[in-house]
């Protein structure tokens, strides 16, 4: 069942279709991803804790889904986290976990209704992938993070190889962000029938 839900979200052709697929999946998402051995949350969390002081906030969980990251952030000392997701159904599951301060229904790649430099960090896992969003989602994430704030991303390698390094290099040359760390490629769902390599990235906002 989890594989068919995964196929549906990867096969989405527009934001509304993607949100509907996640709404349909919301009830079993956590258990399905546990079965897949889903690694993005722990990899991203490890990067964030390496560079962000304990207690810093607020943090934007951009693509929060059912709140897997929000729960972990609270456990390790980052209690002020806002959830943003395209799927109302997923946000309802996240709400039940009491891990977030605010909930925002919005699509990455479109303007976000936050003031500049609102967040100490933004973390986005499993969003920059097939059928979801590409580099068009980055400028707004950069905008809402304060100077010297942190941006943590996981990126599917096929998407990474279609222009991510060039986009980040340009942003760095323009003084928008600076690169802190890139992980080696890893399988995000090693127990799934089909898995693709991904990379995780830590960036600092510079202006």
N, C-alpha and C positions, 0 to 999 in steps of 0.2 A: 504493500500500500504506500509506504513512504517513497519508494522509487517513482511511482506514478505521480505523486504530488510534486516531487522534485522535477519531473519532466514537464509538468504543467507550468511551474514558475519559470523554468529556463526557456520554455517555448513561448512565453508571453510576447506579444507584438506591440503592446502599448501600455501606458501606466495603469489605465483602468482594468485591463485584462490581468495585469500582474497583481493588482490589489485584490481583485476577485479571487484569484488563485490562492493567495495567501489567506484570505478570509475563509476559504473552504478548508484550508490546511490547519488553521489555528488550533483546533482542539487536540490534534495529535502531534503537533510540531515538535514539542519538547521530547516526547518519547521516541519519535522517529529519528531525530537528530542524535539522541543518545545511542540509538542502535547503529547509526552511521559512524560513531566515534568522532563527532564533530569537534574540530580543533580550533576554529577561528577565535572563539571567545577567550580561551586560555592563552593563545599566542598573543593576541592583541592586548590582553590584560598584562601580560609579562612585559611587553614593550612600554605600556603606559606607566607601570610602577617604576620602571627604570629611570624615567625622565620627569615624572610629575610628583611634587612633594605630597606626602600623605595629607589628606584633608583639603587639598586644593579643590576649588569648585567655583561655580557650577560646571558640570560636564554635560555635553550634549551627546546622547546615544543616538546617532543618526542612522536609522534603520534598525530600531530597537527590537522589532519583532515581538516575541513573547516575553522579553525581558531577561534573557540569559545573562547578558553583560551587566545589566543593572543590579541584579542580585549579587554578582561577584564583586562589583565595585563597592557595594555597601559592606561586604564582608571584610575587604582588605583596607578600608579606611577612607573611602570617598563617598560620603553619604548624600551629597546634593547632586542629583542627576536628573536631567530632563529627557523624556522619551519622544522621539519623532519617528513616524512610520507612515507608509502609504496605505496600510491595511487597518481599518477600524477593528476588524476581528482580532488581529494580532495584538493591537493596543489594549483591547479589553482583557486579554489573558495577562498582558504585562501589568495592567492596573491591579489585578487580583494579588500580585506578589508584594505590594507595598514597598517597592524599591525605588520609586520615582517621585519627584516633586511635581512635575508638570507633564502633560501629555499633549502632543501636537500631531494632528493629521496633516501630513504634507509630503510632497514628492521631491526627493533630491533631483537636481537638474532644473528645478523651477525656483523662482525667488522665495526665500524663506522669510517669514514675518518676524525676524529678530533684529534688534539694533546691532550695529557694528560692535565687535569686541565684547560680546556678552559673556562668552564662555572662557574658562581656563583651559579647556580641552574639548576636542570633538573626537569621538571614536566611532568607526563605521566598519562593521564586520559582515561579510557575506552580501554586501550591497553592490560592490564594483565587480560584477560578474555577468555571465550570459543572460540576456533578456532583462537586465535591470538598468544600470546606469553606467556611463563612462566618464571621461574627463569633464564633461559638461556639468557634473555634479560637484566638482572641486571648488570653483570660485566662491560659491556661497558658503561652503564649509570654511574656507580660508577667511572670509569676511567676518564671520561671527565669532572667531577665536581672537582673543586679545594678543597684543604683542608679547612675544616670548611664551605664548601658549602652545599647546601640543595638539597635533593632528595625527591620529593613528588610523591606518587603513589596511584592510586586506583586499587583495586584487587577484582575480583569476589570471593565470599566466597568459592565456590567449588574449585577454583584454590588455594586460600589461604590455604585451608585444605589439599591440596595435596603436601605440602612441603615448603611453603613460610616461616613460622616461623622458621623452622629448618635452612633454607638457610640464613636468616637474622641473626640468633643467631651465626652461624658459621662465617659470615662476621664480626660480632661485636667482637667475640672472637679473630679474626685475626687482629683486629685494623683497619679494612677498613671503617666501618661506625659505628655510634652509633644511637640508637633509641631515637627519641624525643617524638613521640606521635602516638597512634593508635586510630582511632575513633571507636565508637560502630558500629555494623552492621547497614546498611541502604539500602533502596531500591533505586537503581540508576534511575529507570524509573517508578515511582509509578503509572503513568497513562496508562502504557502498559498492554496488555492483560496478559502477563506473565512477572513477574519480579523476580529477584533473589537478595538476599542480597549481599552487597559488604562492603569492609572496605577501609578506606584511611589511609595512612601511611606517616609520616614525619621522615626522616632520615638526619643525618649530616655526611658528609665525614670527616674522621678522619686522613687519611694519603694518 
